[in-house]
Amino acid sequence: MTPEKHSNTLLRAMSNADRALLSLEHVSLHHRQQLEVANEAITHAYFPETGIISVVAKSGEDQIEAGVIGREGVSGIAVIMGNHRSPNDVYVQVPGDGHRVAASALRAAIDASATLRLLLQRFAQVFMTQVAQTALANGRSKIEERLARWLLMAQDRVDDVEIRLTHEFIAIMLGVRRPGVTDALNELEGKGLVRSTRGAIRVVDRSGLELVAGSAYGIPEAEYKRLIGELNQARTASA
């Protein structure tokens, strides 16, 4: 697949030589498919072309979404950082498709190419920024603001006005009770920002959602543009 045909912007940002080092395999990503098991060796890293991957932090029976990855990135952050496992579960939240690379091949490619290593390390920094902002939002923002932020992040990755998720699943991701999600959705729907149906949420007014989310949304997105966009511009200029 040529760079311009990739929806995944990390793959598009790579040189042909760096992309070839990865020996990518096209795969389907199925709903709730587990890609990483907490504290077990990571076998593959995934570059989604469509769909969304959730990184979920767990403690006993409690769980909450720590971050999301879509067509802007790649899973397997621990491998990029030189490790082989993490304490988090990773699974498909919204089905789609993408490419995967064996963890061993990813390590070898990172060792072989300084430019690939730099790109992936920059994405890791962006993802850590997202995780930090998620912690801030979970600790300081109202449920309505957190939900608006989450819907914006999801729409960024699915490129569609309709996001197919249940209230129960969103409650797990936000670490709140299901009635809290229902109340927050009712608030957003009452303002004409979304339309909630069984198993799906339709974004009606994105600008309005951004106003509700406020400062809870935008910092990781700006960091991605600064770090990954900068490399894209440099590669385009040298082409």
Beta strands, then each sheet from edge to edge (+ up, - down):
strand 1: 25-29
strand 2: 34-36
strand 3: 44-48
strand 4: 52-59
strand 5: 62-69
strand 6: 89-94
strand 7: 96-102
strand 8: 162-163
strand 9: 194-197
strand 10: 200-203
sheet 1: 1+ 7- 3+
sheet 2: 2+ 6- 4+ 5-
sheet 3: 8+ 10- 9+
end
